[in-house]
Amino acid sequence: MNTEEILEKINEILVDEFEVDAEVISPESNLKDTLGLDSLDYVDLVVTIEANFGVKLSEPDFVGIATFQDFYNLIERKLESKN
């Protein structure tokens, strides 16, 4: 899976799971604010990403994750380390 495919799949998941318009998702947008995430939403996000990508995410992984680009980079790193 290349970078573009990863981004498309993540965005598709976010639109479906968090019922946001795809147009509001941009790499520089704030992940938490744009999706309106609370602590339970983060759990949903983790479970959904783990199920769709087969990676394991933990709380320390989210330190420093502010933008969608940060999140994309995290998932890409997890996928690379999985292989």
mmCIF file of the N, C-alpha and C atoms, coordinates in Angstrom:
data_MODEL
# 
_entry.id   MODEL 
# 
loop_
_atom_site.group_PDB 
_atom_site.id 
_atom_site.type_symbol 
_atom_site.label_atom_id 
_atom_site.label_alt_id 
_atom_site.label_comp_id 
_atom_site.label_asym_id 
_atom_site.label_entity_id 
_atom_site.label_seq_id 
_atom_site.pdbx_PDB_ins_code 
_atom_site.Cartn_x 
_atom_site.Cartn_y 
_atom_site.Cartn_z 
_atom_site.occupancy 
_atom_site.B_iso_or_equiv 
_atom_site.pdbx_formal_charge 
_atom_site.auth_seq_id 
_atom_site.auth_comp_id 
_atom_site.auth_asym_id 
_atom_site.auth_atom_id 
_atom_site.pdbx_PDB_model_num 
ATOM 1   N N  . MET A 1 1  ? 0.854   -1.172 0.000  1.00 0.00 ? 1  MET A N  1 
ATOM 2   C CA . MET A 1 1  ? 0.000   0.000  0.000  1.00 0.00 ? 1  MET A CA 1 
ATOM 3   C C  . MET A 1 1  ? 0.903   1.239  0.000  1.00 0.00 ? 1  MET A C  1 
ATOM 4   N N  . ASN A 1 2  ? 0.697   2.110  -0.976 1.00 0.00 ? 2  ASN A N  1 
ATOM 5   C CA . ASN A 1 2  ? 1.527   3.313  -1.038 1.00 0.00 ? 2  ASN A CA 1 
ATOM 6   C C  . ASN A 1 2  ? 0.923   4.442  -0.200 1.00 0.00 ? 2  ASN A C  1 
ATOM 7   N N  . THR A 1 3  ? 1.662   5.531  -0.072 1.00 0.00 ? 3  THR A N  1 
ATOM 8   C CA . THR A 1 3  ? 1.253   6.648  0.780  1.00 0.00 ? 3  THR A CA 1 
ATOM 9   C C  . THR A 1 3  ? -0.112  7.190  0.389  1.00 0.00 ? 3  THR A C  1 
ATOM 10  N N  . GLU A 1 4  ? -0.348  7.368  -0.890 1.00 0.00 ? 4  GLU A N  1 
ATOM 11  C CA . GLU A 1 4  ? -1.622  7.917  -1.348 1.00 0.00 ? 4  GLU A CA 1 
ATOM 12  C C  . GLU A 1 4  ? -2.791  6.991  -0.988 1.00 0.00 ? 4  GLU A C  1 
ATOM 13  N N  . GLU A 1 5  ? -2.591  5.694  -1.153 1.00 0.00 ? 5  GLU A N  1 
ATOM 14  C CA . GLU A 1 5  ? -3.640  4.730  -0.802 1.00 0.00 ? 5  GLU A CA 1 
ATOM 15  C C  . GLU A 1 5  ? -3.920  4.735  0.700  1.00 0.00 ? 5  GLU A C  1 
ATOM 16  N N  . ILE A 1 6  ? -2.866  4.877  1.496  1.00 0.00 ? 6  ILE A N  1 
ATOM 17  C CA . ILE A 1 6  ? -3.025  4.943  2.950  1.00 0.00 ? 6  ILE A CA 1 
ATOM 18  C C  . ILE A 1 6  ? -3.854  6.174  3.324  1.00 0.00 ? 6  ILE A C  1 
ATOM 19  N N  . LEU A 1 7  ? -3.513  7.325  2.770  1.00 0.00 ? 7  LEU A N  1 
ATOM 20  C CA . LEU A 1 7  ? -4.240  8.562  3.062  1.00 0.00 ? 7  LEU A CA 1 
ATOM 21  C C  . LEU A 1 7  ? -5.702  8.456  2.649  1.00 0.00 ? 7  LEU A C  1 
ATOM 22  N N  . GLU A 1 8  ? -5.951  7.924  1.469  1.00 0.00 ? 8  GLU A N  1 
ATOM 23  C CA . GLU A 1 8  ? -7.329  7.781  0.990  1.00 0.00 ? 8  GLU A CA 1 
ATOM 24  C C  . GLU A 1 8  ? -8.140  6.875  1.914  1.00 0.00 ? 8  GLU A C  1 
ATOM 25  N N  . LYS A 1 9  ? -7.542  5.761  2.315  1.00 0.00 ? 9  LYS A N  1 
ATOM 26  C CA . LYS A 1 9  ? -8.251  4.825  3.186  1.00 0.00 ? 9  LYS A CA 1 
ATOM 27  C C  . LYS A 1 9  ? -8.512  5.450  4.557  1.00 0.00 ? 9  LYS A C  1 
ATOM 28  N N  . ILE A 1 10 ? -7.520  6.128  5.120  1.00 0.00 ? 10 ILE A N  1 
ATOM 29  C CA . ILE A 1 10 ? -7.718  6.797  6.417  1.00 0.00 ? 10 ILE A CA 1 
ATOM 30  C C  . ILE A 1 10 ? -8.843  7.821  6.315  1.00 0.00 ? 10 ILE A C  1 
ATOM 31  N N  . ASN A 1 11 ? -8.805  8.647  5.283  1.00 0.00 ? 11 ASN A N  1 
ATOM 32  C CA . ASN A 1 11 ? -9.835  9.675  5.123  1.00 0.00 ? 11 ASN A CA 1 
ATOM 33  C C  . ASN A 1 11 ? -11.221 9.053  4.962  1.00 0.00 ? 11 ASN A C  1 
ATOM 34  N N  . GLU A 1 12 ? -11.302 7.976  4.199  1.00 0.00 ? 12 GLU A N  1 
ATOM 35  C CA . GLU A 1 12 ? -12.580 7.277  4.010  1.00 0.00 ? 12 GLU A CA 1 
ATOM 36  C C  . GLU A 1 12 ? -13.113 6.770  5.351  1.00 0.00 ? 12 GLU A C  1 
ATOM 37  N N  . ILE A 1 13 ? -12.238 6.193  6.144  1.00 0.00 ? 13 ILE A N  1 
ATOM 38  C CA . ILE A 1 13 ? -12.615 5.697  7.468  1.00 0.00 ? 13 ILE A CA 1 
ATOM 39  C C  . ILE A 1 13 ? -13.102 6.848  8.349  1.00 0.00 ? 13 ILE A C  1 
ATOM 40  N N  . LEU A 1 14 ? -12.366 7.946  8.350  1.00 0.00 ? 14 LEU A N  1 
ATOM 41  C CA . LEU A 1 14 ? -12.724 9.095  9.186  1.00 0.00 ? 14 LEU A CA 1 
ATOM 42  C C  . LEU A 1 14 ? -14.071 9.681  8.785  1.00 0.00 ? 14 LEU A C  1 
ATOM 43  N N  . VAL A 1 15 ? -14.309 9.785  7.491  1.00 0.00 ? 15 VAL A N  1 
ATOM 44  C CA . VAL A 1 15 ? -15.589 10.313 7.001  1.00 0.00 ? 15 VAL A CA 1 
ATOM 45  C C  . VAL A 1 15 ? -16.730 9.400  7.436  1.00 0.00 ? 15 VAL A C  1 
ATOM 46  N N  . ASP A 1 16 ? -16.535 8.084  7.292  1.00 0.00 ? 16 ASP A N  1 
ATOM 47  C CA . ASP A 1 16 ? -17.586 7.124  7.658  1.00 0.00 ? 16 ASP A CA 1 
ATOM 48  C C  . ASP A 1 16 ? -17.808 7.057  9.166  1.00 0.00 ? 16 ASP A C  1 
ATOM 49  N N  . GLU A 1 17 ? -16.736 6.942  9.920  1.00 0.00 ? 17 GLU A N  1 
ATOM 50  C CA . GLU A 1 17 ? -16.841 6.737  11.369 1.00 0.00 ? 17 GLU A CA 1 
ATOM 51  C C  . GLU A 1 17 ? -17.226 7.995  12.146 1.00 0.00 ? 17 GLU A C  1 
ATOM 52  N N  . PHE A 1 18 ? -16.726 9.142  11.705 1.00 0.00 ? 18 PHE A N  1 
ATOM 53  C CA . PHE A 1 18 ? -16.933 10.372 12.476 1.00 0.00 ? 18 PHE A CA 1 
ATOM 54  C C  . PHE A 1 18 ? -17.878 11.356 11.794 1.00 0.00 ? 18 PHE A C  1 
ATOM 55  N N  . GLU A 1 19 ? -18.459 10.902 10.683 1.00 0.00 ? 19 GLU A N  1 
ATOM 56  C CA . GLU A 1 19 ? -19.480 11.663 9.975  1.00 0.00 ? 19 GLU A CA 1 
ATOM 57  C C  . GLU A 1 19 ? -19.078 13.116 9.722  1.00 0.00 ? 19 GLU A C  1 
ATOM 58  N N  . VAL A 1 20 ? -17.882 13.287 9.173  1.00 0.00 ? 20 VAL A N  1 
ATOM 59  C CA . VAL A 1 20 ? -17.423 14.620 8.773  1.00 0.00 ? 20 VAL A CA 1 
ATOM 60  C C  . VAL A 1 20 ? -17.360 14.669 7.257  1.00 0.00 ? 20 VAL A C  1 
ATOM 61  N N  . ASP A 1 21 ? -17.450 15.864 6.720  1.00 0.00 ? 21 ASP A N  1 
ATOM 62  C CA . ASP A 1 21 ? -17.310 16.036 5.281  1.00 0.00 ? 21 ASP A CA 1 
ATOM 63  C C  . ASP A 1 21 ? -15.849 15.889 4.895  1.00 0.00 ? 21 ASP A C  1 
ATOM 64  N N  . ALA A 1 22 ? -15.608 15.194 3.813  1.00 0.00 ? 22 ALA A N  1 
ATOM 65  C CA . ALA A 1 22 ? -14.242 14.974 3.346  1.00 0.00 ? 22 ALA A CA 1 
ATOM 66  C C  . ALA A 1 22 ? -13.523 16.296 3.093  1.00 0.00 ? 22 ALA A C  1 
ATOM 67  N N  . GLU A 1 23 ? -14.272 17.340 2.742  1.00 0.00 ? 23 GLU A N  1 
ATOM 68  C CA . GLU A 1 23 ? -13.663 18.632 2.421  1.00 0.00 ? 23 GLU A CA 1 
ATOM 69  C C  . GLU A 1 23 ? -12.991 19.291 3.631  1.00 0.00 ? 23 GLU A C  1 
ATOM 70  N N  . VAL A 1 24 ? -13.417 18.942 4.840  1.00 0.00 ? 24 VAL A N  1 
ATOM 71  C CA . VAL A 1 24 ? -12.821 19.567 6.028  1.00 0.00 ? 24 VAL A CA 1 
ATOM 72  C C  . VAL A 1 24 ? -11.525 18.882 6.454  1.00 0.00 ? 24 VAL A C  1 
ATOM 73  N N  . ILE A 1 25 ? -11.235 17.744 5.840  1.00 0.00 ? 25 ILE A N  1 
ATOM 74  C CA . ILE A 1 25 ? -10.010 17.021 6.174  1.00 0.00 ? 25 ILE A CA 1 
ATOM 75  C C  . ILE A 1 25 ? -8.893  17.480 5.250  1.00 0.00 ? 25 ILE A C  1 
ATOM 76  N N  . SER A 1 26 ? -7.878  18.084 5.851  1.00 0.00 ? 26 SER A N  1 
ATOM 77  C CA . SER A 1 26 ? -6.686  18.470 5.095  1.00 0.00 ? 26 SER A CA 1 
ATOM 78  C C  . SER A 1 26 ? -5.471  18.182 5.974  1.00 0.00 ? 26 SER A C  1 
ATOM 79  N N  . PRO A 1 27 ? -4.322  17.953 5.365  1.00 0.00 ? 27 PRO A N  1 
ATOM 80  C CA . PRO A 1 27 ? -3.141  17.569 6.139  1.00 0.00 ? 27 PRO A CA 1 
ATOM 81  C C  . PRO A 1 27 ? -2.805  18.515 7.283  1.00 0.00 ? 27 PRO A C  1 
ATOM 82  N N  . GLU A 1 28 ? -3.031  19.804 7.097  1.00 0.00 ? 28 GLU A N  1 
ATOM 83  C CA . GLU A 1 28 ? -2.643  20.765 8.131  1.00 0.00 ? 28 GLU A CA 1 
ATOM 84  C C  . GLU A 1 28 ? -3.735  21.034 9.160  1.00 0.00 ? 28 GLU A C  1 
ATOM 85  N N  . SER A 1 29 ? -4.935  20.480 8.962  1.00 0.00 ? 29 SER A N  1 
ATOM 86  C CA . SER A 1 29 ? -6.033  20.676 9.910  1.00 0.00 ? 29 SER A CA 1 
ATOM 87  C C  . SER A 1 29 ? -5.764  19.924 11.216 1.00 0.00 ? 29 SER A C  1 
ATOM 88  N N  . ASN A 1 30 ? -6.295  20.478 12.305 1.00 0.00 ? 30 ASN A N  1 
ATOM 89  C CA . ASN A 1 30 ? -6.158  19.847 13.606 1.00 0.00 ? 30 ASN A CA 1 
ATOM 90  C C  . ASN A 1 30 ? -7.079  18.632 13.681 1.00 0.00 ? 30 ASN A C  1 
ATOM 91  N N  . LEU A 1 31 ? -6.509  17.477 13.962 1.00 0.00 ? 31 LEU A N  1 
ATOM 92  C CA . LEU A 1 31 ? -7.247  16.213 13.997 1.00 0.00 ? 31 LEU A CA 1 
ATOM 93  C C  . LEU A 1 31 ? -8.377  16.241 15.020 1.00 0.00 ? 31 LEU A C  1 
ATOM 94  N N  . LYS A 1 32 ? -8.051  16.599 16.252 1.00 0.00 ? 32 LYS A N  1 
ATOM 95  C CA . LYS A 1 32 ? -9.024  16.583 17.345 1.00 0.00 ? 32 LYS A CA 1 
ATOM 96  C C  . LYS A 1 32 ? -10.163 17.564 17.097 1.00 0.00 ? 32 LYS A C  1 
ATOM 97  N N  . ASP A 1 33 ? -9.823  18.790 16.732 1.00 0.00 ? 33 ASP A N  1 
ATOM 98  C CA . ASP A 1 33 ? -10.837 19.820 16.530 1.00 0.00 ? 33 ASP A CA 1 
ATOM 99  C C  . ASP A 1 33 ? -11.726 19.519 15.326 1.00 0.00 ? 33 ASP A C  1 
ATOM 100 N N  . THR A 1 34 ? -11.124 19.091 14.233 1.00 0.00 ? 34 THR A N  1 
ATOM 101 C CA . THR A 1 34 ? -11.879 18.843 13.006 1.00 0.00 ? 34 THR A CA 1 
ATOM 102 C C  . THR A 1 34 ? -12.866 17.694 13.184 1.00 0.00 ? 34 THR A C  1 
ATOM 103 N N  . LEU A 1 35 ? -12.431 16.649 13.879 1.00 0.00 ? 35 LEU A N  1 
ATOM 104 C CA . LEU A 1 35 ? -13.303 15.487 14.084 1.00 0.00 ? 35 LEU A CA 1 
ATOM 105 C C  . LEU A 1 35 ? -14.147 15.601 15.344 1.00 0.00 ? 35 LEU A C  1 
ATOM 106 N N  . GLY A 1 36 ? -13.856 16.597 16.180 1.00 0.00 ? 36 GLY A N  1 
ATOM 107 C CA . GLY A 1 36 ? -14.596 16.763 17.429 1.00 0.00 ? 36 GLY A CA 1 
ATOM 108 C C  . GLY A 1 36 ? -14.378 15.589 18.377 1.00 0.00 ? 36 GLY A C  1 
ATOM 109 N N  . LEU A 1 37 ? -13.132 15.147 18.489 1.00 0.00 ? 37 LEU A N  1 
ATOM 110 C CA . LEU A 1 37 ? -12.818 13.952 19.271 1.00 0.00 ? 37 LEU A CA 1 
ATOM 111 C C  . LEU A 1 37 ? -12.816 14.209 20.770 1.00 0.00 ? 37 LEU A C  1 
ATOM 112 N N  . ASP A 1 38 ? -13.464 13.291 21.499 1.00 0.00 ? 38 ASP A N  1 
ATOM 113 C CA . ASP A 1 38 ? -13.308 13.249 22.944 1.00 0.00 ? 38 ASP A CA 1 
ATOM 114 C C  . ASP A 1 38 ? -12.570 11.951 23.265 1.00 0.00 ? 38 ASP A C  1 
ATOM 115 N N  . SER A 1 39 ? -12.393 11.639 24.532 1.00 0.00 ? 39 SER A N  1 
ATOM 116 C CA . SER A 1 39 ? -11.587 10.469 24.890 1.00 0.00 ? 39 SER A CA 1 
ATOM 117 C C  . SER A 1 39 ? -12.180 9.164  24.365 1.00 0.00 ? 39 SER A C  1 
ATOM 118 N N  . LEU A 1 40 ? -13.494 9.031  24.363 1.00 0.00 ? 40 LEU A N  1 
ATOM 119 C CA . LEU A 1 40 ? -14.110 7.824  23.821 1.00 0.00 ? 40 LEU A CA 1 
ATOM 120 C C  . LEU A 1 40 ? -13.946 7.734  22.312 1.00 0.00 ? 40 LEU A C  1 
ATOM 121 N N  . ASP A 1 41 ? -13.984 8.881  21.645 1.00 0.00 ? 41 ASP A N  1 
ATOM 122 C CA . ASP A 1 41 ? -13.783 8.893  20.197 1.00 0.00 ? 41 ASP A CA 1 
ATOM 123 C C  . ASP A 1 41 ? -12.379 8.425  19.839 1.00 0.00 ? 41 ASP A C  1 
ATOM 124 N N  . TYR A 1 42 ? -11.399 8.780  20.673 1.00 0.00 ? 42 TYR A N  1 
ATOM 125 C CA . TYR A 1 42 ? -10.032 8.311  20.420 1.00 0.00 ? 42 TYR A CA 1 
ATOM 126 C C  . TYR A 1 42 ? -9.968  6.789  20.489 1.00 0.00 ? 42 TYR A C  1 
ATOM 127 N N  . VAL A 1 43 ? -10.714 6.202  21.417 1.00 0.00 ? 43 VAL A N  1 
ATOM 128 C CA . VAL A 1 43 ? -10.759 4.741  21.512 1.00 0.00 ? 43 VAL A CA 1 
ATOM 129 C C  . VAL A 1 43 ? -11.360 4.166  20.227 1.00 0.00 ? 43 VAL A C  1 
ATOM 130 N N  . ASP A 1 44 ? -12.455 4.750  19.763 1.00 0.00 ? 44 ASP A N  1 
ATOM 131 C CA . ASP A 1 44 ? -13.072 4.306  18.507 1.00 0.00 ? 44 ASP A CA 1 
ATOM 132 C C  . ASP A 1 44 ? -12.102 4.440  17.342 1.00 0.00 ? 44 ASP A C  1 
ATOM 133 N N  . LEU A 1 45 ? -11.387 5.550  17.318 1.00 0.00 ? 45 LEU A N  1 
ATOM 134 C CA . LEU A 1 45 ? -10.419 5.784  16.256 1.00 0.00 ? 45 LEU A CA 1 
ATOM 135 C C  . LEU A 1 45 ? -9.339  4.710  16.270 1.00 0.00 ? 45 LEU A C  1 
ATOM 136 N N  . VAL A 1 46 ? -8.797  4.417  17.426 1.00 0.00 ? 46 VAL A N  1 
ATOM 137 C CA . VAL A 1 46 ? -7.751  3.406  17.562 1.00 0.00 ? 46 VAL A CA 1 
ATOM 138 C C  . VAL A 1 46 ? -8.256  2.037  17.114 1.00 0.00 ? 46 VAL A C  1 
ATOM 139 N N  . VAL A 1 47 ? -9.420  1.648  17.609 1.00 0.00 ? 47 VAL A N  1 
ATOM 140 C CA . VAL A 1 47 ? -9.980  0.336  17.263 1.00 0.00 ? 47 VAL A CA 1 
ATOM 141 C C  . VAL A 1 47 ? -10.222 0.233  15.758 1.00 0.00 ? 47 VAL A C  1 
ATOM 142 N N  . THR A 1 48 ? -10.763 1.272  15.171 1.00 0.00 ? 48 THR A N  1 
ATOM 143 C CA . THR A 1 48 ? -11.060 1.264  13.742 1.00 0.00 ? 48 THR A CA 1 
ATOM 144 C C  . THR A 1 48 ? -9.789  1.186  12.900 1.00 0.00 ? 48 THR A C  1 
ATOM 145 N N  . ILE A 1 49 ? -8.789  1.976  13.253 1.00 0.00 ? 49 ILE A N  1 
ATOM 146 C CA . ILE A 1 49 ? -7.530  1.961  12.501 1.00 0.00 ? 49 ILE A CA 1 
ATOM 147 C C  . ILE A 1 49 ? -6.834  0.613  12.661 1.00 0.00 ? 49 ILE A C  1 
ATOM 148 N N  . GLU A 1 50 ? -6.814  0.086  13.875 1.00 0.00 ? 50 GLU A N  1 
ATOM 149 C CA . GLU A 1 50 ? -6.184  -1.216 14.098 1.00 0.00 ? 50 GLU A CA 1 
ATOM 150 C C  . GLU A 1 50 ? -6.868  -2.299 13.275 1.00 0.00 ? 50 GLU A C  1 
ATOM 151 N N  . ALA A 1 51 ? -8.193  -2.275 13.223 1.00 0.00 ? 51 ALA A N  1 
ATOM 152 C CA . ALA A 1 51 ? -8.944  -3.279 12.471 1.00 0.00 ? 51 ALA A CA 1 
ATOM 153 C C  . ALA A 1 51 ? -8.721  -3.160 10.971 1.00 0.00 ? 51 ALA A C  1 
ATOM 154 N N  . ASN A 1 52 ? -8.621  -1.942 10.472 1.00 0.00 ? 52 ASN A N  1 
ATOM 155 C CA . ASN A 1 52 ? -8.489  -1.731 9.032  1.00 0.00 ? 52 ASN A CA 1 
ATOM 156 C C  . ASN A 1 52 ? -7.063  -1.871 8.519  1.00 0.00 ? 52 ASN A C  1 
ATOM 157 N N  . PHE A 1 53 ? -6.079  -1.593 9.370  1.00 0.00 ? 53 PHE A N  1 
ATOM 158 C CA . PHE A 1 53 ? -4.691  -1.619 8.911  1.00 0.00 ? 53 PHE A CA 1 
ATOM 159 C C  . PHE A 1 53 ? -3.857  -2.728 9.549  1.00 0.00 ? 53 PHE A C  1 
ATOM 160 N N  . GLY A 1 54 ? -4.393  -3.380 10.561 1.00 0.00 ? 54 GLY A N  1 
ATOM 161 C CA . GLY A 1 54 ? -3.649  -4.459 11.202 1.00 0.00 ? 54 GLY A CA 1 
ATOM 162 C C  . GLY A 1 54 ? -2.424  -3.991 11.973 1.00 0.00 ? 54 GLY A C  1 
ATOM 163 N N  . VAL A 1 55 ? -2.502  -2.764 12.497 1.00 0.00 ? 55 VAL A N  1 
ATOM 164 C CA . VAL A 1 55 ? -1.402  -2.220 13.307 1.00 0.00 ? 55 VAL A CA 1 
ATOM 165 C C  . VAL A 1 55 ? -1.895  -2.041 14.729 1.00 0.00 ? 55 VAL A C  1 
ATOM 166 N N  . LYS A 1 56 ? -0.976  -1.926 15.652 1.00 0.00 ? 56 LYS A N  1 
ATOM 167 C CA . LYS A 1 56 ? -1.304  -1.720 17.060 1.00 0.00 ? 56 LYS A CA 1 
ATOM 168 C C  . LYS A 1 56 ? -0.937  -0.283 17.433 1.00 0.00 ? 56 LYS A C  1 
ATOM 169 N N  . LEU A 1 57 ? -1.884  0.433  18.012 1.00 0.00 ? 57 LEU A N  1 
ATOM 170 C CA . LEU A 1 57 ? -1.653  1.804  18.457 1.00 0.00 ? 57 LEU A CA 1 
ATOM 171 C C  . LEU A 1 57 ? -1.807  1.865  19.972 1.00 0.00 ? 57 LEU A C  1 
ATOM 172 N N  . SER A 1 58 ? -0.972  2.686  20.603 1.00 0.00 ? 58 SER A N  1 
ATOM 173 C CA . SER A 1 58 ? -1.065  2.870  22.047 1.00 0.00 ? 58 SER A CA 1 
ATOM 174 C C  . SER A 1 58 ? -1.059  4.364  22.358 1.00 0.00 ? 58 SER A C  1 
ATOM 175 N N  . GLU A 1 59 ? -1.355  4.684  23.592 1.00 0.00 ? 59 GLU A N  1 
ATOM 176 C CA . GLU A 1 59 ? -1.440  6.086  24.003 1.00 0.00 ? 59 GLU A CA 1 
ATOM 177 C C  . GLU A 1 59 ? -0.167  6.880  23.685 1.00 0.00 ? 59 GLU A C  1 
ATOM 178 N N  . PRO A 1 60 ? 1.018   6.331  23.955 1.00 0.00 ? 60 PRO A N  1 
ATOM 179 C CA . PRO A 1 60 ? 2.232   7.094  23.634 1.00 0.00 ? 60 PRO A CA 1 
ATOM 180 C C  . PRO A 1 60 ? 2.378   7.431  22.144 1.00 0.00 ? 60 PRO A C  1 
ATOM 181 N N  . ASP A 1 61 ? 1.759   6.636  21.283 1.00 0.00 ? 61 ASP A N  1 
ATOM 182 C CA . ASP A 1 61 ? 1.818   6.916  19.847 1.00 0.00 ? 61 ASP A CA 1 
ATOM 183 C C  . ASP A 1 61 ? 1.194   8.262  19.506 1.00 0.00 ? 61 ASP A C  1 
ATOM 184 N N  . PHE A 1 62 ? 0.245   8.705  20.335 1.00 0.00 ? 62 PHE A N  1 
ATOM 185 C CA . PHE A 1 62 ? -0.485  9.929  20.031 1.00 0.00 ? 62 PHE A CA 1 
ATOM 186 C C  . PHE A 1 62 ? 0.171   11.191 20.592 1.00 0.00 ? 62 PHE A C  1 
ATOM 187 N N  . VAL A 1 63 ? 1.262   11.032 21.322 1.00 0.00 ? 63 VAL A N  1 
ATOM 188 C CA . VAL A 1 63 ? 1.996   12.203 21.806 1.00 0.00 ? 63 VAL A CA 1 
ATOM 189 C C  . VAL A 1 63 ? 2.550   12.932 20.584 1.00 0.00 ? 63 VAL A C  1 
ATOM 190 N N  . GLY A 1 64 ? 2.235   14.189 20.479 1.00 0.00 ? 64 GLY A N  1 
ATOM 191 C CA . GLY A 1 64 ? 2.718   14.984 19.359 1.00 0.00 ? 64 GLY A CA 1 
ATOM 192 C C  . GLY A 1 64 ? 1.855   14.910 18.111 1.00 0.00 ? 64 GLY A C  1 
ATOM 193 N N  . ILE A 1 65 ? 0.770   14.163 18.158 1.00 0.00 ? 65 ILE A N  1 
ATOM 194 C CA . ILE A 1 65 ? -0.133  14.074 17.005 1.00 0.00 ? 65 ILE A CA 1 
ATOM 195 C C  . ILE A 1 65 ? -1.142  15.212 17.119 1.00 0.00 ? 65 ILE A C  1 
ATOM 196 N N  . ALA A 1 66 ? -1.017  16.181 16.247 1.00 0.00 ? 66 ALA A N  1 
ATOM 197 C CA . ALA A 1 66 ? -1.936  17.321 16.271 1.00 0.00 ? 66 ALA A CA 1 
ATOM 198 C C  . ALA A 1 66 ? -2.719  17.429 14.968 1.00 0.00 ? 66 ALA A C  1 
ATOM 199 N N  . THR A 1 67 ? -2.048  17.226 13.842 1.00 0.00 ? 67 THR A N  1 
ATOM 200 C CA . THR A 1 67 ? -2.685  17.415 12.540 1.00 0.00 ? 67 THR A CA 1 
ATOM 201 C C  . THR A 1 67 ? -2.976  16.073 11.874 1.00 0.00 ? 67 THR A C  1 
ATOM 202 N N  . PHE A 1 68 ? -3.758  16.144 10.826 1.00 0.00 ? 68 PHE A N  1 
ATOM 203 C CA . PHE A 1 68 ? -4.017  14.934 10.040 1.00 0.00 ? 68 PHE A CA 1 
ATOM 204 C C  . PHE A 1 68 ? -2.710  14.391 9.471  1.00 0.00 ? 68 PHE A C  1 
ATOM 205 N N  . GLN A 1 69 ? -1.806  15.287 9.059  1.00 0.00 ? 69 GLN A N  1 
ATOM 206 C CA . GLN A 1 69 ? -0.520  14.827 8.517  1.00 0.00 ? 69 GLN A CA 1 
ATOM 207 C C  . GLN A 1 69 ? 0.267   14.049 9.563  1.00 0.00 ? 69 GLN A C  1 
ATOM 208 N N  . ASP A 1 70 ? 0.252   14.530 10.794 1.00 0.00 ? 70 ASP A N  1 
ATOM 209 C CA . ASP A 1 70 ? 0.906   13.791 11.884 1.00 0.00 ? 70 ASP A CA 1 
ATOM 210 C C  . ASP A 1 70 ? 0.314   12.385 11.997 1.00 0.00 ? 70 ASP A C  1 
ATOM 211 N N  . PHE A 1 71 ? -1.004  12.308 11.911 1.00 0.00 ? 71 PHE A N  1 
ATOM 212 C CA . PHE A 1 71 ? -1.697  11.026 12.026 1.00 0.00 ? 71 PHE A CA 1 
ATOM 213 C C  . PHE A 1 71 ? -1.361  10.114 10.847 1.00 0.00 ? 71 PHE A C  1 
ATOM 214 N N  . TYR A 1 72 ? -1.363  10.677 9.633  1.00 0.00 ? 72 TYR A N  1 
ATOM 215 C CA . TYR A 1 72 ? -0.990  9.893  8.445  1.00 0.00 ? 72 TYR A CA 1 
ATOM 216 C C  . TYR A 1 72 ? 0.418   9.325  8.613  1.00 0.00 ? 72 TYR A C  1 
ATOM 217 N N  . ASN A 1 73 ? 1.331   10.182 9.070  1.00 0.00 ? 73 ASN A N  1 
ATOM 218 C CA . ASN A 1 73 ? 2.723   9.749  9.250  1.00 0.00 ? 73 ASN A CA 1 
ATOM 219 C C  . ASN A 1 73 ? 2.822   8.619  10.276 1.00 0.00 ? 73 ASN A C  1 
ATOM 220 N N  . LEU A 1 74 ? 2.052   8.721  11.357 1.00 0.00 ? 74 LEU A N  1 
ATOM 221 C CA . LEU A 1 74 ? 2.038   7.678  12.381 1.00 0.00 ? 74 LEU A CA 1 
ATOM 222 C C  . LEU A 1 74 ? 1.604   6.343  11.782 1.00 0.00 ? 74 LEU A C  1 
ATOM 223 N N  . ILE A 1 75 ? 0.517   6.349  11.053 1.00 0.00 ? 75 ILE A N  1 
ATOM 224 C CA . ILE A 1 75 ? 0.005   5.099  10.471 1.00 0.00 ? 75 ILE A CA 1 
ATOM 225 C C  . ILE A 1 75 ? 0.994   4.544  9.455  1.00 0.00 ? 75 ILE A C  1 
ATOM 226 N N  . GLU A 1 76 ? 1.577   5.411  8.662  1.00 0.00 ? 76 GLU A N  1 
ATOM 227 C CA . GLU A 1 76 ? 2.559   4.963  7.673  1.00 0.00 ? 76 GLU A CA 1 
ATOM 228 C C  . GLU A 1 76 ? 3.776   4.330  8.363  1.00 0.00 ? 76 GLU A C  1 
ATOM 229 N N  . ARG A 1 77 ? 4.262   4.951  9.442  1.00 0.00 ? 77 ARG A N  1 
ATOM 230 C CA . ARG A 1 77 ? 5.386   4.380  10.200 1.00 0.00 ? 77 ARG A CA 1 
ATOM 231 C C  . ARG A 1 77 ? 5.029   3.016  10.786 1.00 0.00 ? 77 ARG A C  1 
ATOM 232 N N  . LYS A 1 78 ? 3.812   2.912  11.323 1.00 0.00 ? 78 LYS A N  1 
ATOM 233 C CA . LYS A 1 78 ? 3.373   1.643  11.893 1.00 0.00 ? 78 LYS A CA 1 
ATOM 234 C C  . LYS A 1 78 ? 3.307   0.553  10.827 1.00 0.00 ? 78 LYS A C  1 
ATOM 235 N N  . LEU A 1 79 ? 2.819   0.908  9.650  1.00 0.00 ? 79 LEU A N  1 
ATOM 236 C CA . LEU A 1 79 ? 2.745   -0.061 8.572  1.00 0.00 ? 79 LEU A CA 1 
ATOM 237 C C  . LEU A 1 79 ? 4.124   -0.485 8.093  1.00 0.00 ? 79 LEU A C  1 
ATOM 238 N N  . GLU A 1 80 ? 5.054   0.474  8.023  1.00 0.00 ? 80 GLU A N  1 
ATOM 239 C CA . GLU A 1 80 ? 6.420   0.160  7.601  1.00 0.00 ? 80 GLU A CA 1 
ATOM 240 C C  . GLU A 1 80 ? 7.103   -0.743 8.613  1.00 0.00 ? 80 GLU A C  1 
ATOM 241 N N  . SER A 1 81 ? 6.893   -0.492 9.897  1.00 0.00 ? 81 SER A N  1 
ATOM 242 C CA . SER A 1 81 ? 7.555   -1.309 10.918 1.00 0.00 ? 81 SER A CA 1 
ATOM 243 C C  . SER A 1 81 ? 6.941   -2.705 11.013 1.00 0.00 ? 81 SER A C  1 
ATOM 244 N N  . LYS A 1 82 ? 5.729   -2.834 10.507 1.00 0.00 ? 82 LYS A N  1 
ATOM 245 C CA . LYS A 1 82 ? 5.024   -4.119 10.506 1.00 0.00 ? 82 LYS A CA 1 
ATOM 246 C C  . LYS A 1 82 ? 5.623   -5.071 9.452  1.00 0.00 ? 82 LYS A C  1 
ATOM 247 N N  . ASN A 1 83 ? 6.139   -4.494 8.390  1.00 0.00 ? 83 ASN A N  1 
ATOM 248 C CA . ASN A 1 83 ? 6.688   -5.308 7.283  1.00 0.00 ? 83 ASN A CA 1 
ATOM 249 C C  . ASN A 1 83 ? 8.116   -5.706 7.505  1.00 0.00 ? 83 ASN A C  1 
# 
